[in-house]
């Protein structure tokens, strides 16, 4: 047994061949890692798992992949006993959309260890099941206002589902993640890839931001030709946007800063001459705006 084969266990019906995985499906990769602004991955996983029929077909050995001391499992204490131990899990699931059309989903936290072995294991399974394409989704904090349409950077080799979508893209050297290792390896093996990095306003990057999750479900659904459940999240979008407008409307300082972000967005989102990351005179950087928002909210909570 190879190192990567020891990282996962197939479901009994898959091992026995009683219920084989259909060939030619797309694999949707939703890992929570360093590129998860707005807690997007967890919202997407919850929407898929709660609304669509699914079954686990492979489970990865998190004892070999996760550093529990860095990301400790959650457990409840009822006053007398410990209950409800919630260990992390990384699973491959066979999912059906509302029309009964299947796709695969790799979901869970980004591994802490053995990224290359983990990537090889995922890609070995993808090859064994003749996966058509791998679809990746993540979210990055950007100096963009919540009052404008969410941008996206599309990447990968499946140009038919990526062409014309990117609102900003530029060459850069950045910190990689496990998903990027898988995407890189898929290209080396000749497996089509389609990735969507959603641009989340940096001042809400640490909180749940439903618009980013809706965007991921729409892009990924279109790439795979599947209907993904976003209706409940759209309801949450309206609530969050109304609350953001109310809170920022009560602070002239934040209104001024967001106006600066809007001007920069409007000047640059339509073309590629300048980067959205480039600031003009008087435009605050991410830390300044985030600090102002946090300070305002802290004062408001104290006053209440």
MIZAVO-792207 format. One line per field, with one value per residue: residue in three letters; x, y, z of N, C-alpha, C in turn; residue number from 1. Coordinates in steps of 0.001 Angstrom, whole numbers. Example, Ala and Ser with C-alpha at 12.3 -4.5 7.8 and 13.67 -1.06 7.14 Angstrom:
BEGIN
aa: (Ala; Ser);
n_xx: (13190; 12850);
n_yy: (-5690; -2250);
n_zz: (7800; 7080);
ca_xx: (12300; 13670);
ca_yy: (-4500; -1060);
ca_zz: (7800; 7140);
c_xx: (13200; 12900);
c_yy: (-3300; 30);
c_zz: (7800; 7870);
i: (1; 2);
! end
This chain:
BEGIN
aa: (Unk; Unk; Unk; Unk; Unk; Unk; Unk; Unk; Unk; Unk; Unk; Unk; Unk; Unk; Unk; Unk; Unk; Unk; Unk; Unk; Unk; Unk; Unk; Unk; Unk; Unk; Unk; Unk; Unk; Unk; Unk; Unk; Unk; Unk; Unk; Unk; Unk; Unk; Unk; Unk; Unk; Unk; Unk; Unk; Unk; Unk; Unk; Unk; Unk; Unk; Unk; Unk; Unk; Unk; Unk; Unk; Unk; Unk; Unk; Unk; Unk; Unk; Unk; Unk; Unk; Unk; Unk; Unk; Unk; Unk; Unk; Unk; Unk; Unk; Unk; Unk; Unk; Unk; Unk; Unk; Unk; Unk; Unk; Unk; Unk; Unk; Unk; Unk; Unk; Unk; Unk; Unk; Unk; Unk; Unk; Unk; Unk; Unk; Unk; Unk; Unk; Unk; Unk; Unk; Unk; Unk; Unk; Unk; Unk; Unk; Unk; Unk; Unk; Unk; Unk; Unk; Unk; Unk; Unk; Unk; Unk; Unk; Unk; Unk; Unk; Unk; Unk; Unk; Unk; Unk; Unk; Unk; Unk; Unk; Unk; Unk; Unk; Unk; Unk; Unk; Unk; Unk; Unk; Unk; Unk; Unk; Unk; Unk; Unk; Unk; Unk; Unk; Unk; Unk; Unk; Unk; Unk; Unk; Unk; Unk; Unk; Unk; Unk; Unk; Unk; Unk; Unk; Unk; Unk; Unk; Unk; Unk; Unk; Unk; Unk; Unk; Unk; Unk; Unk; Unk; Unk; Unk; Unk; Unk; Unk; Unk; Unk; Unk; Unk; Unk; Unk; Unk; Unk; Unk; Unk; Unk; Unk; Unk; Unk; Unk; Unk; Unk; Unk; Unk; Unk; Unk; Unk; Unk; Unk; Unk; Unk; Unk; Unk; Unk; Unk; Unk; Unk; Unk; Unk; Unk; Unk; Unk; Unk; Unk; Unk; Unk; Unk; Unk; Unk; Unk; Unk; Unk; Unk; Unk; Unk; Unk; Unk; Unk; Unk; Unk; Unk; Unk; Unk; Unk; Unk; Unk; Unk; Unk; Unk; Unk; Unk; Unk; Unk; Unk; Unk; Unk; Unk; Unk; Unk; Unk; Unk; Unk; Unk; Unk; Unk; Unk; Unk; Unk; Unk; Unk; Unk; Unk; Unk; Unk; Unk; Unk; Unk; Unk; Unk; Unk; Unk; Unk; Unk; Unk; Unk; Unk; Unk; Unk; Unk; Unk; Unk; Unk; Unk; Unk; Unk; Unk; Unk; Unk; Unk; Unk; Unk; Unk; Unk; Unk);
n_xx: (852; 616; 1999; 139; -2223; -2582; -3588; -6317; -9604; -11718; -15274; -17202; -18980; -17838; -15305; -15994; -17230; -19933; -21429; -20303; -18345; -19633; -18179; -16431; -17344; -17424; -15184; -15591; -13755; -13544; -11966; -11158; -8880; -5984; -6895; -9680; -11516; -14234; -15317; -16043; -15817; -16868; -19549; -20376; -19997; -21844; -24272; -24423; -24360; -26610; -28746; -28648; -28743; -26416; -23490; -20784; -17880; -15213; -12881; -10521; -7535; -7460; -5872; -3327; -3067; -3859; -2981; -3717; -3117; -2815; -5226; -7612; -9966; -13516; -15515; -18239; -19272; -21400; -21620; -21278; -20356; -18328; -19438; -20539; -18256; -16450; -14735; -12429; -12999; -12108; -13434; -14428; -17190; -20103; -22421; -25759; -27433; -30461; -31817; -31031; -28561; -25252; -22225; -18853; -17483; -14838; -14230; -13595; -11277; -8218; -5389; -2739; -388; 1642; 1087; 1816; 1542; -1154; -2247; -1475; -2976; -5632; -5615; -4986; -7340; -9065; -8149; -8623; -11388; -11890; -12283; -13791; -13200; -11549; -12880; -12236; -12625; -12200; -11690; -10545; -9255; -9737; -9097; -11822; -15126; -18154; -20343; -20297; -20410; -19278; -15969; -13926; -11188; -10397; -8991; -6963; -7112; -9335; -10542; -12950; -14949; -14014; -13348; -13488; -14454; -12833; -12309; -10212; -6786; -3452; 88; 1769; 3622; 2841; 1699; 1209; -1404; -2964; -4948; -3967; -1717; -2907; -4252; -2098; -837; -2858; -2896; -404; -964; -2722; -5420; -8380; -8826; -10630; -10742; -11956; -11455; -12835; -13354; -13330; -14545; -12108; -12599; -14589; -13628; -13100; -15488; -18612; -19562; -22037; -22490; -20130; -20165; -22469; -21613; -19555; -21043; -22568; -20650; -19240; -21344; -22121; -19782; -19709; -22109; -24270; -26984; -26628; -27336; -28392; -30346; -31169; -28884; -28914; -31012; -29780; -27800; -29146; -29876; -27362; -26194; -27954; -27512; -24788; -24916; -26426; -24785; -22381; -23455; -23896; -21506; -19512; -16748; -16179; -17855; -16528; -14145; -15090; -16163; -13818; -12793; -14775; -14390; -11850; -12384; -14294; -12750; -10924; -11962; -13123; -11108; -7755; -5599; -4612; -3966; -6381; -5396; -3801; -3391; -4771; -4115; -5123; -6691; -7487; -5435; -5798; -5508; -5997; -8680; -9986; -9343; -10677; -13358; -13591; -13103; -15251; -17443; -16890; -17204; -19896; -21073; -20319; -21712; -24322);
n_yy: (-1192; 2194; 5360; 7473; 6008; 5085; 7270; 7523; 6040; 3985; 3876; 987; -30; 1015; -123; -2815; -2796; -2806; -503; 1362; 4321; 6671; 7262; 10064; 12378; 15732; 17195; 18950; 21087; 22060; 23409; 24595; 27016; 29143; 30945; 31884; 33988; 35671; 33362; 31520; 28871; 27123; 27927; 27248; 24446; 23740; 24539; 22803; 20270; 20309; 20662; 18981; 15620; 13203; 11089; 9741; 8713; 8341; 8697; 10725; 10253; 12027; 12104; 11854; 14101; 16499; 19060; 18897; 20408; 22932; 23430; 22832; 20228; 20682; 20519; 19856; 20757; 19768; 20493; 18318; 16219; 15571; 16132; 15612; 15570; 17063; 16195; 17074; 16531; 15223; 14674; 12772; 13110; 11830; 13565; 14652; 16899; 18995; 18038; 15480; 15048; 13944; 14843; 15156; 15955; 17312; 17962; 19871; 20822; 22452; 20368; 20102; 18750; 16702; 17515; 16980; 14191; 14017; 15476; 13802; 11544; 12461; 13098; 10617; 9191; 10768; 10222; 7467; 7406; 8703; 11519; 14421; 17197; 19344; 21535; 24479; 26602; 29603; 32366; 35663; 38355; 41688; 45133; 46259; 47639; 46822; 47675; 47266; 45015; 41696; 40846; 38576; 36344; 34288; 31103; 28460; 25562; 24912; 26485; 27005; 27373; 29465; 31729; 35225; 35910; 36953; 39707; 41038; 40503; 39662; 39215; 37528; 36578; 34366; 33022; 29575; 27043; 23931; 23382; 24702; 23173; 20778; 21681; 22443; 19972; 18597; 19839; 19025; 16348; 16441; 16860; 18691; 21951; 24345; 27340; 29617; 32570; 34490; 37954; 39397; 42039; 43514; 44410; 42872; 40377; 38585; 37768; 35941; 36031; 36020; 36796; 36045; 33245; 32672; 33541; 31677; 29277; 29823; 30207; 27730; 25924; 26613; 25937; 23167; 22428; 22019; 22320; 24232; 24751; 27873; 29537; 30004; 31227; 33524; 34922; 35493; 37175; 39578; 40417; 40789; 42753; 44878; 45344; 46036; 48400; 49948; 50119; 51264; 53609; 55091; 56126; 58693; 58670; 56061; 56021; 57847; 56480; 54179; 55383; 56147; 53623; 52849; 54690; 53933; 51301; 51715; 53041; 51121; 48509; 47916; 47615; 46498; 48048; 49060; 47852; 46585; 46556; 48703; 51792; 55096; 58626; 59464; 57238; 54756; 52145; 48546; 47817; 50225; 50839; 48538; 48760; 51104; 50344; 48307; 49807; 51573; 49795; 48705; 50955; 51391; 49062; 49428; 51758; 50836);
n_zz: (0; -912; 273; -52; -308; 2246; 3493; 3279; 3613; 1850; 1428; 2441; 407; -1835; -1906; -2216; -4623; -4860; -5053; -7175; -7906; -10140; -13337; -14855; -13557; -12118; -9737; -6878; -4947; -1677; 652; 3884; 4378; 4385; 2556; 2961; 3302; 4872; 5870; 3938; 2866; 4848; 4901; 2327; 2348; 4353; 3169; 948; 2196; 3870; 2171; -32; -1307; -229; 130; 1976; 422; 681; 3306; 4871; 6821; 9502; 11740; 10793; 9332; 10531; 12851; 15992; 18243; 17301; 16039; 17870; 18664; 19205; 22169; 24355; 27688; 30194; 32792; 34369; 32789; 29876; 26582; 23171; 21334; 18797; 16244; 13633; 10093; 6918; 3907; 1013; -970; -2561; -4282; -5021; -7136; -7038; -9280; -9474; -10590; -10405; -8575; -7328; -4107; -2321; 927; 3899; 6566; 5620; 5324; 7792; 7530; 5307; 2619; -81; -311; 322; -1813; -3952; -3290; -3579; -6317; -7417; -6857; -8355; -10939; -11031; -11008; -13309; -13350; -14662; -14392; -12002; -9677; -8071; -5211; -3457; -1171; -975; 993; -11; -908; -1432; -1827; -5; -1289; -3967; -6803; -6178; -6967; -8946; -9353; -11862; -12537; -13923; -16140; -17609; -19847; -21135; -19228; -17816; -19231; -19657; -17120; -15082; -12971; -11866; -12216; -11685; -12006; -9404; -6480; -3978; -797; -786; -698; 357; -1530; -3776; -4266; -5054; -7350; -8956; -9277; -10640; -13119; -14067; -14467; -16497; -15983; -16222; -14791; -12859; -11237; -8750; -7237; -4913; -4335; -1311; 706; 2714; 5273; 6320; 6400; 8470; 9465; 8975; 5634; 3625; 829; -536; -360; -1837; -4356; -4860; -5015; -7263; -9340; -9242; -9640; -12245; -13619; -13308; -14360; -12683; -10300; -7523; -4063; -3140; -2192; 540; 1499; -49; 1113; 3545; 2582; 1952; 4507; 5753; 4108; 4521; 7241; 7221; 5692; 7430; 9732; 8727; 7767; 10016; 10757; 9918; 9402; 8487; 6266; 4609; 4110; 2780; 546; -700; -1367; -3162; -5263; -6150; -6935; -8998; -10860; -11644; -11884; -14311; -16170; -16961; -16562; -14153; -10846; -8551; -6052; -5862; -4318; -4229; -3649; -426; -92; 2220; 3650; 4081; 6827; 8130; 7509; 8484; 11197; 11824; 11419; 13369; 15692; 15649; 15861; 18354; 20016; 19593; 20659; 23310; 23963; 23671);
ca_xx: (0; 1432; 1801; -1111; -3347; -2773; -4183; -7775; -10329; -12903; -16490; -17283; -19642; -16920; -14259; -16533; -17776; -21389; -21972; -19131; -18454; -19789; -17023; -16650; -17950; -16565; -14834; -15650; -12819; -13923; -11142; -10953; -7454; -5610; -7679; -11081; -12113; -15688; -15707; -16799; -15828; -17794; -20915; -20655; -20147; -23103; -25386; -24484; -24658; -27948; -29800; -28538; -28506; -24986; -22939; -19331; -17312; -13835; -12584; -9084; -7059; -7100; -4785; -2073; -3092; -4242; -2282; -4785; -2716; -3019; -6668; -8132; -11367; -14474; -16250; -19141; -19292; -22739; -21566; -20881; -19662; -18016; -20306; -20538; -16906; -16513; -13438; -12444; -13057; -11866; -14157; -14862; -18604; -20863; -23557; -26718; -28116; -31920; -32320; -30496; -27289; -24211; -20881; -18051; -17041; -13799; -14591; -13021; -10200; -6955; -4452; -1524; 776; 1633; 338; 2091; 902; -2594; -2561; -1373; -4109; -6822; -5491; -5084; -8762; -9653; -7810; -9295; -12805; -11923; -12907; -13752; -12464; -11529; -13363; -11737; -13203; -11690; -12043; -9389; -9570; -9276; -9578; -12984; -16274; -19278; -21401; -20123; -20491; -18076; -15088; -13392; -10041; -10573; -7701; -7038; -6913; -10624; -10812; -14336; -15806; -13299; -13118; -14270; -15008; -11924; -12426; -8856; -5776; -2106; 1143; 2144; 4135; 2034; 1728; 354; -2188; -3143; -5752; -3097; -874; -3738; -4495; -829; -635; -3860; -2445; 691; -1531; -3620; -6815; -8862; -9059; -11293; -10698; -12607; -11065; -13781; -12775; -14160; -14096; -11196; -13084; -15523; -13006; -13069; -16856; -19341; -19975; -22809; -22349; -19017; -20608; -23398; -20815; -18882; -22026; -22987; -19550; -18968; -22482; -22047; -18641; -20017; -23421; -25106; -27712; -26169; -28347; -27955; -31500; -31134; -27779; -29322; -31774; -28801; -27100; -29939; -29790; -26014; -25972; -28728; -26834; -23569; -25297; -26866; -23652; -21464; -24157; -23858; -20140; -18984; -15372; -16210; -18446; -15481; -13210; -15732; -16246; -12511; -12727; -15676; -13745; -10772; -13021; -14918; -11702; -10049; -12598; -13489; -9955; -6616; -4437; -4085; -4394; -7296; -4624; -3069; -4164; -4537; -3932; -6267; -7385; -6888; -5063; -6691; -5433; -6614; -10130; -10430; -9230; -11752; -14611; -13580; -13221; -16616; -18334; -16622; -17858; -21350; -21441; -20169; -22816; -25539);
ca_yy: (0; 3406; 6352; 8194; 5115; 4965; 8501; 7524; 4770; 3993; 3308; -450; -319; 1392; -1155; -4092; -2638; -2912; 783; 2068; 5749; 6909; 7894; 11272; 13470; 16829; 17169; 20285; 21114; 23124; 23271; 25808; 27253; 30538; 31752; 31605; 35216; 35609; 32000; 31103; 27421; 26466; 28230; 26455; 23038; 23593; 24639; 21574; 19106; 20388; 20769; 18006; 14221; 12923; 10013; 9752; 7574; 8171; 9549; 10851; 10021; 13348; 11962; 12011; 15326; 17695; 19386; 19185; 21437; 24224; 23539; 21857; 19840; 21295; 19584; 20543; 20309; 20071; 20710; 17071; 15336; 16087; 15570; 16194; 15780; 17360; 16047; 17503; 15456; 15553; 13594; 12823; 12769; 11767; 14458; 14819; 18188; 18797; 17314; 14130; 14975; 13759; 15394; 14812; 17097; 17132; 19003; 19798; 21774; 22224; 19607; 20752; 17948; 15752; 18091; 16325; 12871; 14279; 15839; 12605; 10668; 13030; 12989; 9188; 8869; 11463; 9467; 6163; 7626; 9462; 12816; 15311; 18406; 19744; 22906; 25011; 27872; 30196; 33776; 36426; 39734; 42693; 46484; 46546; 47986; 45890; 48306; 46936; 43590; 40953; 40479; 37220; 35995; 32927; 30501; 27047; 25156; 24671; 27838; 27145; 27834; 30535; 32867; 36439; 36093; 37636; 41155; 41522; 39460; 40179; 38288; 37704; 35439; 34350; 31801; 28545; 26207; 22554; 23393; 25096; 22020; 19849; 22268; 22360; 18568; 18199; 20312; 18147; 15069; 16653; 16950; 20062; 22650; 25645; 27906; 30917; 33255; 35586; 39112; 39766; 43277; 43092; 44795; 41850; 39085; 37692; 37384; 35255; 36958; 35181; 37059; 35271; 31853; 32626; 33645; 30390; 28287; 30151; 29918; 26288; 25266; 26829; 25190; 21737; 22177; 21491; 23297; 24225; 25444; 29184; 30373; 30444; 32167; 34804; 35618; 36021; 38282; 40793; 40839; 41277; 44015; 45919; 45649; 46773; 49762; 50683; 50401; 52222; 54877; 55817; 56582; 59498; 58275; 54861; 56394; 58467; 55445; 53328; 56179; 56032; 52293; 52843; 55407; 53102; 50168; 52165; 53429; 50030; 47205; 47662; 47405; 45827; 48922; 49195; 46822; 46989; 46673; 49957; 52835; 56460; 59548; 59579; 55957; 54051; 50754; 47591; 47863; 51458; 50717; 47498; 49306; 52079; 49604; 47647; 50820; 52070; 48772; 48594; 52098; 51204; 48037; 49996; 52684; 50047);
ca_zz: (0; -1018; 1334; -240; -54; 3697; 4001; 3196; 3654; 996; 2010; 2129; -866; -2909; -1931; -2710; -5967; -4836; -5497; -7674; -8197; -11584; -13957; -15638; -12799; -11686; -8314; -6269; -3820; -746; 1849; 4682; 4565; 4599; 1623; 3295; 3811; 5007; 6254; 2765; 2667; 5778; 4475; 1129; 2760; 5084; 2226; 155; 3037; 4456; 1175; -1108; -934; -347; 946; 2046; -306; 1152; 4456; 5071; 8180; 10022; 12716; 10057; 8539; 11291; 14090; 16952; 19202; 16657; 15796; 18833; 18486; 20122; 23012; 25283; 29087; 30688; 34239; 35002; 31856; 28541; 25562; 21830; 20812; 17361; 15608; 12228; 9105; 5515; 3230; -380; -941; -3802; -4032; -6116; -7115; -6952; -10447; -9443; -11306; -9388; -8638; -6164; -3310; -1313; 1882; 5236; 6807; 4923; 6162; 8283; 7175; 4179; 1501; -1355; -271; 273; -3192; -4791; -2980; -4221; -7774; -7766; -6876; -9500; -12143; -10993; -11322; -14564; -13082; -15830; -14028; -10606; -9521; -6808; -4806; -2227; -1027; -518; 1392; -961; -598; -2274; -985; -29; -2069; -5369; -7115; -5816; -8059; -8925; -10180; -12362; -12873; -14261; -17530; -18259; -20319; -21587; -18129; -17126; -20113; -19504; -15782; -14169; -12823; -11604; -12196; -11854; -11611; -8004; -5725; -2760; -12; -1342; 189; -114; -2754; -4888; -4556; -5833; -8668; -9692; -9635; -11625; -14430; -14498; -14901; -17628; -15559; -16325; -13526; -12893; -9899; -8588; -6002; -4727; -3663; -166; 1359; 3770; 6597; 6812; 6075; 9627; 9822; 7909; 4580; 2711; -615; -1100; -499; -2971; -5579; -5060; -5463; -8629; -10266; -9266; -10269; -13688; -14155; -13311; -14935; -11609; -9499; -6140; -3252; -2652; -1853; 1930; 1637; -641; 2156; 4489; 1913; 2109; 5903; 6033; 3407; 5206; 8497; 6891; 5298; 8628; 10615; 8105; 7623; 11281; 11013; 8803; 9076; 7666; 4983; 3798; 3689; 1790; -679; -1345; -1977; -4321; -6359; -6677; -7614; -10238; -11798; -12050; -12054; -15696; -17030; -16351; -16583; -12804; -9912; -7486; -4825; -5890; -3662; -4661; -2535; 451; 70; 3349; 3424; 4721; 8281; 8607; 7427; 9413; 12552; 12010; 11572; 14670; 16742; 15640; 16393; 19794; 20672; 19503; 21628; 24650; 24162; 23864);
c_xx: (887; 1116; 477; -2337; -3617; -3464; -5707; -8321; -11566; -14096; -16621; -17916; -18776; -15833; -14763; -17030; -19278; -22055; -20819; -19410; -18619; -18553; -17430; -17310; -16931; -16341; -14724; -14799; -13139; -13176; -11025; -9466; -7173; -6361; -9159; -11711; -13631; -16222; -16528; -16916; -16836; -19244; -21311; -20877; -21483; -24291; -25533; -24937; -26072; -29057; -29775; -28297; -27038; -24638; -21422; -18793; -15843; -13600; -11082; -8732; -6579; -6017; -3424; -1959; -3296; -3404; -3334; -4401; -2861; -4502; -7360; -9597; -12244; -15198; -17092; -19040; -20624; -22789; -21119; -20029; -19354; -18884; -20010; -19127; -16983; -15099; -13514; -12530; -12771; -12429; -14293; -16295; -19170; -22181; -24467; -27370; -29632; -32519; -31783; -29187; -26141; -22951; -20156; -17661; -15988; -13940; -13942; -11972; -8969; -6016; -3276; -272; 553; 855; 576; 1463; -617; -3018; -2513; -2551; -5380; -6771; -5513; -6548; -9449; -9366; -8533; -10765; -12991; -12664; -12706; -12935; -12520; -11907; -12990; -12423; -12548; -12068; -10877; -9830; -8942; -9801; -10679; -14174; -17397; -20425; -21282; -20212; -19179; -17264; -14597; -12130; -10211; -9223; -7893; -6890; -8211; -11153; -12268; -15248; -15168; -13243; -14067; -14799; -14137; -12162; -11099; -7919; -4421; -1095; 1566; 2773; 3456; 2244; 748; -420; -2335; -3950; -4900; -2140; -1641; -3947; -3247; -588; -1613; -3437; -1312; 168; -2509; -5090; -7233; -9119; -9766; -11345; -11293; -12232; -11924; -13109; -13720; -13651; -13299; -11695; -14158; -14932; -13043; -14459; -17482; -19835; -20708; -22670; -21224; -19418; -21572; -22622; -20108; -19862; -22466; -21887; -19305; -20106; -22460; -20922; -18957; -21330; -24375; -25816; -27256; -27059; -27835; -29111; -31459; -30007; -28121; -30167; -30819; -28029; -27851; -29853; -28422; -25762; -26738; -28049; -25548; -23892; -25713; -25688; -22696; -22129; -24133; -22483; -19616; -17566; -15357; -16839; -17392; -14516; -13825; -15911; -14925; -12346; -13610; -15039; -12650; -11335; -13560; -13884; -10993; -10740; -12909; -12328; -8818; -5384; -3781; -4645; -5394; -6571; -3864; -3930; -3802; -4425; -5218; -7034; -6739; -6465; -5967; -6694; -6137; -8127; -10647; -10396; -10355; -13093; -14687; -13771; -14646; -17575; -18138; -17299; -19366; -21824; -21350; -21329; -24111; -25585);
c_yy: (1240; 4363; 7068; 7315; 4941; 6194; 8488; 6105; 4900; 3399; 1844; -748; 82; 334; -2448; -4014; -2723; -1633; 1638; 3547; 5927; 7615; 9183; 12416; 14591; 16721; 18603; 20256; 22317; 22905; 24604; 25970; 28718; 31474; 31437; 32835; 35077; 34261; 31333; 29587; 26735; 26736; 27395; 24992; 22815; 23626; 23353; 20399; 19128; 20306; 19677; 16605; 13883; 11674; 10072; 8512; 7352; 9145; 9534; 10742; 11346; 13263; 12155; 13373; 16601; 17830; 19813; 20271; 22836; 24478; 22485; 21520; 20521; 20206; 20387; 19932; 20725; 20336; 19482; 16196; 16073; 15368; 16228; 16566; 15942; 17340; 16543; 16296; 16027; 14398; 13864; 12315; 12728; 12496; 14478; 16181; 17953; 18056; 15891; 13953; 14930; 14585; 14969; 16072; 16649; 18277; 18763; 20859; 21442; 21428; 20459; 20053; 17201; 16266; 17350; 14929; 13016; 14618; 14624; 11663; 11159; 12824; 11533; 8753; 9522; 10719; 8130; 6287; 8463; 10790; 13740; 16566; 18602; 21217; 23394; 26335; 28332; 31666; 34518; 37823; 40727; 44063; 46902; 46831; 46957; 46415; 48031; 45419; 42907; 40606; 39053; 37167; 34535; 32378; 29026; 26811; 24930; 26007; 28049; 27677; 28994; 31826; 34029; 36725; 36964; 39142; 41796; 40332; 40101; 39143; 38569; 36431; 35467; 33060; 30791; 27800; 24816; 22507; 23761; 23955; 21003; 20386; 22168; 20930; 18089; 18633; 19432; 16819; 15213; 16653; 18409; 20663; 23971; 26174; 29299; 31489; 34509; 36706; 39597; 41087; 42952; 43434; 43854; 40454; 38104; 37215; 36579; 36289; 36157; 35522; 36258; 33818; 31699; 32672; 32324; 29363; 28556; 29808; 28413; 25530; 25411; 26008; 23704; 21400; 21579; 22632; 23174; 25136; 26767; 30040; 30889; 31441; 33518; 35605; 36239; 37193; 39582; 41319; 41441; 42623; 45159; 46325; 46425; 48212; 50580; 51072; 51422; 53582; 55717; 56371; 57366; 59096; 57063; 55150; 56988; 57420; 54550; 54083; 56135; 54687; 52213; 53543; 54559; 51922; 50600; 52532; 52222; 48709; 46897; 47381; 46786; 46731; 49045; 48092; 47391; 47143; 47987; 51045; 54202; 57367; 59646; 58289; 55165; 52652; 49853; 47684; 49099; 51352; 49681; 48009; 50286; 51394; 48952; 48649; 51348; 51062; 48599; 49731; 51908; 50169; 48586; 50925; 51936; 49452);
c_zz: (0; 111; 1173; -19; 1433; 4281; 3977; 3276; 2783; 1742; 1584; 774; -2065; -3043; -2552; -4142; -6023; -5332; -5994; -7937; -9705; -12149; -14672; -14901; -12572; -10189; -7809; -5006; -2940; 568; 2558; 4926; 4778; 3654; 1828; 3936; 3848; 5415; 5145; 2653; 3583; 5395; 3258; 1496; 3457; 4136; 1423; 1012; 3587; 3414; 102; -553; -1180; 462; 869; 1344; 48; 2290; 4705; 6554; 8767; 11092; 12057; 9384; 9339; 12553; 15119; 17952; 18624; 16400; 16635; 18547; 19534; 20914; 23984; 26670; 29684; 32188; 34998; 34089; 30561; 27520; 24205; 21369; 19298; 16788; 14162; 11304; 7723; 4710; 1727; -405; -2354; -3542; -5253; -6008; -7132; -8141; -10516; -10180; -10305; -9658; -7364; -5416; -2304; -324; 3237; 5432; 5972; 5823; 6624; 7790; 5859; 2977; 193; -1410; -356; -1156; -4110; -4548; -3662; -5731; -8239; -7832; -8072; -10801; -12181; -11380; -12583; -14401; -14275; -15542; -12522; -10530; -8126; -6497; -3510; -2214; -398; -90; 427; -549; -1567; -1361; -1089; -876; -3559; -5557; -6755; -7055; -7912; -9778; -10569; -12806; -13188; -15754; -18298; -18793; -20732; -20490; -17357; -17932; -19804; -18116; -14877; -14164; -12444; -11571; -12423; -11425; -10179; -7480; -4370; -1992; -604; -274; -388; -1405; -3962; -5264; -5400; -7243; -9548; -10168; -10686; -13022; -14961; -15021; -16062; -17264; -15615; -14944; -13788; -11471; -9872; -7224; -5868; -3933; -2561; 417; 2620; 5165; 7127; 6653; 7239; 10040; 8692; 6904; 3504; 1229; -1266; -1312; -1666; -4285; -5882; -5607; -6900; -9634; -10384; -9932; -11782; -14311; -14273; -14005; -13929; -10882; -8048; -5306; -2675; -2149; -421; 2168; 1018; 339; 3176; 3895; 2143; 3539; 6224; 5358; 4063; 6510; 8253; 6510; 6511; 9492; 10003; 7942; 8880; 11608; 9814; 8417; 8157; 6311; 4051; 3258; 2612; 477; -1439; -2028; -3223; -5512; -6995; -7462; -8972; -11294; -12400; -12359; -13507; -16613; -16264; -16309; -15211; -11934; -8927; -6161; -4752; -5280; -4213; -3446; -1716; 650; 1194; 2970; 4249; 6230; 8825; 8607; 8410; 10847; 12827; 12213; 12949; 15805; 16824; 16261; 17894; 20553; 20695; 20512; 23052; 24958; 24421; 25270);
i: (1; 2; 3; 4; 5; 6; 7; 8; 9; 10; 11; 12; 13; 14; 15; 16; 17; 18; 19; 20; 21; 22; 23; 24; 25; 26; 27; 28; 29; 30; 31; 32; 33; 34; 35; 36; 37; 38; 39; 40; 41; 42; 43; 44; 45; 46; 47; 48; 49; 50; 51; 52; 53; 54; 55; 56; 57; 58; 59; 60; 61; 62; 63; 64; 65; 66; 67; 68; 69; 70; 71; 72; 73; 74; 75; 76; 77; 78; 79; 80; 81; 82; 83; 84; 85; 86; 87; 88; 89; 90; 91; 92; 93; 94; 95; 96; 97; 98; 99; 100; 101; 102; 103; 104; 105; 106; 107; 108; 109; 110; 111; 112; 113; 114; 115; 116; 117; 118; 119; 120; 121; 122; 123; 124; 125; 126; 127; 128; 129; 130; 131; 132; 133; 134; 135; 136; 137; 138; 139; 140; 141; 142; 143; 144; 145; 146; 147; 148; 149; 150; 151; 152; 153; 154; 155; 156; 157; 158; 159; 160; 161; 162; 163; 164; 165; 166; 167; 168; 169; 170; 171; 172; 173; 174; 175; 176; 177; 178; 179; 180; 181; 182; 183; 184; 185; 186; 187; 188; 189; 190; 191; 192; 193; 194; 195; 196; 197; 198; 199; 200; 201; 202; 203; 204; 205; 206; 207; 208; 209; 210; 211; 212; 213; 214; 215; 216; 217; 218; 219; 220; 221; 222; 223; 224; 225; 226; 227; 228; 229; 230; 231; 232; 233; 234; 235; 236; 237; 238; 239; 240; 241; 242; 243; 244; 245; 246; 247; 248; 249; 250; 251; 252; 253; 254; 255; 256; 257; 258; 259; 260; 261; 262; 263; 264; 265; 266; 267; 268; 269; 270; 271; 272; 273; 274; 275; 276; 277; 278; 279; 280; 281; 282; 283; 284; 285; 286; 287; 288; 289; 290; 291; 292; 293; 294; 295; 296; 297; 298; 299; 300; 301; 302; 303; 304);
! end
